[in-house]
Amino acid sequence: MLTIHAAPLVLPVGAAAVADGAVAVDGDRIAALGPYEEVAAAHPAARVRRWPGLIAPGLRQDRARELLTRCYHPDPREADELGELPLWGEAFERIAATADATRRAGSVRRGLQRMLRHGTTHAAGPFGADDPALRTAVARSGLVVQVAPSPVPVRDGVPDLDPFAAGGDLARTAHGPLTVGGRADLAVFDVPDEAALYGGGPRPCVATVLAGRLVHRER
């Protein structure tokens, strides 16, 4: 079923922003992009999802491998003891020293889910043959693995689930532009404009669309 994702602002990247815009998705492809009234008129039978804020391309996570193999993502049942944020460094090493395959797999699965909740649709790879379980988990998540060099210098230190934490703007953090006929990988942020995506303020991701599927929706 064709779905129209509408928001007060659509930022395609590489093209002009569209106020009161919409992206029509048919299967895993973008069928139309433009002002909501025009897109809706061209597809009158489409289901409409209205979002606050802005629609942008899905984001690329350049430190995905570290987040999945050098961080532990606590189970919600462990929150009282371990907190909710990824554990890195010595805290990770203590857990990794005794974690069995089931616990490691659970951490990877939660890490992938949390990436999706930050608007990530693409992950920097490769995820090689040395860890087939990791490669399988990434494939099952639906994330696209990109091996091209990052346009944003990759920082040292604790990796962050938020791709914008690397300091890049939308054009350098997005997986690529939104184009008609292209794959429907979208991120929706409840912010008023592009400038609000940067800096230290909150930038809640309210929805992530991966190959046309709504894989995250903030409740």
C-alpha positions in Angstrom: 0.0 0.0 0.0 1.3 3.4 -0.9 2.0 5.6 2.1 2.5 9.4 2.2 4.7 10.7 5.0 4.0 14.3 5.6 5.6 16.9 7.8 5.9 20.7 8.2 9.3 20.5 6.5 11.0 18.0 4.2 14.8 18.2 3.8 15.8 16.1 0.7 19.5 17.0 0.8 20.9 18.2 -2.5 17.6 20.0 -3.3 15.6 22.8 -1.9 13.7 22.2 1.4 10.0 21.7 1.0 7.7 23.5 3.5 4.5 21.5 4.3 6.1 18.7 2.4 5.5 15.0 1.8 7.3 11.8 0.7 5.2 9.1 -1.0 6.5 5.6 -0.5 5.5 2.6 -2.6 7.1 -0.6 -1.4 10.7 0.2 -0.7 10.9 3.1 -3.1 10.1 6.8 -3.1 7.3 7.4 -5.5 6.9 11.2 -5.1 8.4 14.1 -3.2 7.1 17.6 -3.0 4.5 19.8 -1.4 1.9 17.8 0.5 -1.1 19.1 -1.6 0.5 18.1 -4.8 1.7 14.6 -3.6 -1.7 13.9 -2.0 -3.6 15.0 -5.1 -1.5 12.7 -7.3 -2.1 9.7 -4.9 -5.6 10.1 -3.5 -5.9 6.5 -2.2 -2.6 6.6 -0.3 -2.5 6.2 3.5 -1.2 9.4 5.1 1.1 9.5 8.1 1.5 13.0 9.5 4.6 13.7 11.6 5.8 16.7 13.6 9.0 18.5 12.7 10.9 17.5 9.6 11.6 14.5 7.4 15.2 13.9 6.3 17.1 11.1 4.7 18.1 8.2 7.1 21.4 8.7 8.8 24.7 6.9 8.5 26.4 5.6 11.7 30.1 5.6 11.1 31.0 3.9 14.4 28.6 1.0 14.1 31.1 -1.7 14.5 32.5 -0.2 17.8 28.9 0.3 19.1 28.1 -3.3 18.4 31.4 -5.0 19.4 33.1 -2.7 21.9 30.0 -1.5 23.8 27.5 -3.4 25.9 23.9 -2.3 25.6 22.1 -3.1 28.8 18.9 -5.0 28.9 16.1 -2.9 30.4 16.0 -5.4 33.2 19.6 -4.4 34.0 18.9 -0.6 34.1 18.9 -0.3 37.9 22.4 -1.9 38.0 24.0 -0.8 34.7 21.9 2.2 33.6 20.5 2.6 30.1 23.5 4.0 28.1 26.0 1.9 26.2 28.9 0.7 28.4 32.4 1.3 27.0 36.0 0.8 28.1 36.6 -0.9 31.4 32.9 -1.4 32.1 32.5 -3.2 28.8 35.6 -5.3 29.4 34.3 -6.5 32.8 31.0 -7.7 31.2 32.7 -9.1 28.1 35.1 -11.2 30.2 32.2 -13.4 31.4 29.4 -12.8 28.8 28.3 -15.9 27.0 27.1 -15.9 23.3 23.5 -15.3 24.3 24.3 -12.2 26.3 26.6 -10.9 23.6 23.9 -11.5 20.9 21.3 -9.7 23.1 23.6 -6.6 23.4 24.1 -6.5 19.6 20.3 -6.8 19.0 19.6 -4.0 21.4 22.4 -1.9 19.9 20.8 -2.2 16.4 17.4 -1.3 17.8 18.8 1.7 19.5 20.5 2.8 16.3 17.2 2.7 14.5 15.7 4.9 17.3 18.3 7.5 16.4 17.3 7.7 12.7 20.1 5.4 11.5 19.4 3.5 8.3 23.0 2.9 7.1 26.0 1.6 9.0 29.7 1.9 8.1 31.2 -1.5 7.4 32.4 -3.9 6.5 31.3 -6.6 9.0 33.7 -9.3 8.0 33.8 -13.1 8.0 35.6 -13.1 11.4 32.2 -12.6 13.1 29.4 -14.3 11.2 26.9 -13.8 14.0 27.4 -10.1 14.0 27.1 -10.0 10.2 23.9 -12.0 10.3 22.4 -9.7 13.0 23.2 -6.6 11.0 21.7 -8.2 7.8 18.5 -9.2 9.7 18.1 -5.6 11.0 17.7 -4.3 7.5 20.5 -1.7 7.9 22.4 -0.9 4.8 26.1 -1.5 5.1 28.3 1.1 3.4 32.0 0.7 3.0 32.8 4.1 1.4 34.9 6.4 3.5 33.1 8.7 5.9 32.7 12.3 4.8 33.0 13.2 8.5 36.3 12.5 10.3 35.7 9.7 12.7 36.6 10.7 16.3 38.3 8.7 18.9 36.8 8.1 22.3 33.4 6.9 23.4 31.1 6.1 20.3 27.7 7.8 20.4 24.4 6.3 19.1 23.5 9.7 17.7 25.2 10.1 14.3 25.2 13.9 14.6 27.5 13.6 17.6 30.4 13.2 15.1 29.9 16.9 14.2 28.7 16.6 10.6 25.9 18.6 9.1 22.9 16.8 7.5 24.4 16.6 4.1 27.5 14.7 5.5 25.6 12.6 8.1 22.7 11.5 5.8 23.1 8.3 3.8 22.4 10.3 0.7 19.7 12.4 -0.8 16.0 11.6 -1.0 15.1 11.1 -4.7 12.1 9.8 -6.6 12.9 6.2 -7.5 15.4 5.9 -4.7 15.2 3.7 -1.7 12.8 4.9 1.0 15.1 5.4 4.0 13.8 8.3 6.1 14.3 9.8 9.5 11.8 12.1 11.2 12.9 14.5 13.9 10.6 16.6 16.1 12.6 19.8 15.5 11.5 23.0 13.6 14.4 23.3 11.2 17.8 21.9 10.1 19.7 24.2 12.5 18.0 22.5 15.4 19.5 19.2 14.4 22.9 20.5 15.5 24.5 21.5 18.8 23.6 20.3 22.3 19.8 20.6 22.2 17.4 17.7 22.0 16.7 16.3 18.6 14.2 13.5 19.2 13.8 11.0 16.4 10.1 10.2 16.3 10.2 7.8 13.4 12.6 5.8 11.2 11.6 4.3 7.8 13.8 1.6 6.5 13.2 0.4 2.9 9.7 1.7 3.2 9.0 -0.1 6.5 8.3 1.9 9.7 10.8 0.3 12.0 10.7 2.9 14.8 7.9 5.1 16.0 8.1 7.1 19.2 5.1 6.5 21.3 
